[in-house]
Amino acid sequence: MTSTLIIAVALIAVLIISVIAKGALEKARIERARRLIDLQDDLRRLQNMLSAMPSPYLDKATRLLIYTELIYLLGLTEKMSGTSTQSQQDELEGLMEQAKLASENPQRLAQWVPLTDPDVAQEIRLMLQNLHRLTLRANKESRVTRSHAAAVIKNIKIVMYRLPIDLNYGIGNAADKMNQQRKALGKFKVARGAILKSPVAKYLRNQQTELEERIAKLETVLDAERKNRAKNTSNSLAEGMEKLAEEEAWETKKQIYD
């Protein structure tokens, strides 16, 4: 009886351990799958950033960090999924070496970025927020130095301030080409105000100078149009008064002869 009880308890214990182990394995499998999806999402976002982000927004430090993270994420993906990513890693390492040798473009921040769609600007903003998260993680896990991470975050802040400036300039420029001077003037003034209030105004002196010139030109055109309209209105009123006077004189003559 005692031996039967021991065997029964042992079988129950084995069954319980088996269920717990199976549950733990299933949980680990789900967690692994979730982690793989997160890695693939980060990969996709970084790849999109390289292809979709306007080049003036990507300085040397930012490009190097993106390549570093892509190589790291591809290595993790290969380990977790068992699929080879070596060719992609080799290609990225080659691009990284080229980026290291390239000199920083001093005119990069002086270029306008042709943004005319608020949705595109919002997409860029989301990309930069994700890059900020990945930069902090890369620094925390010692894949990039603190100074490198600081340079990337500085560039992210500059671009965040640039977005509304470039967007308003782009919309204003498009409106000006379509002879919508009032809309263009309003957008240019918003862009100029954003520059003046921006902590990165020193990087945007060329943009500010151009905006001042465009605003002055549009104000001259609109002021001339306003004066011309006022003159035409005055002429129309004068002609109307003369006609009214003639009609009154004619009515007076009619009454005399009648």
Secondary structure, 3 states (H helix, E strand, C coil): CHHHHHHHHHHHHHHHHHHHHHHHHHHHHHHHHHHHHHHHHHHHHHHHHHHHCCHHHCCHHHHHHHHHHHHHHHHHHHHHHCCCCHHHHHHHHHHHHHHHHCCCCCCHHHCCCCCCCHHHHHHHHHHHHHHHHHHHHHHHCCCCCHHHHHHHHHHHHHHHHHHHHHHHHHHHHHHHHCCCHHHHHHHHHHHHHHHHHCCCHHHHHHHHHHHHHHHHHHHHHHHHHHHHHHHHHHHHHHHHHHHHHHHHHHHHHHHHHC
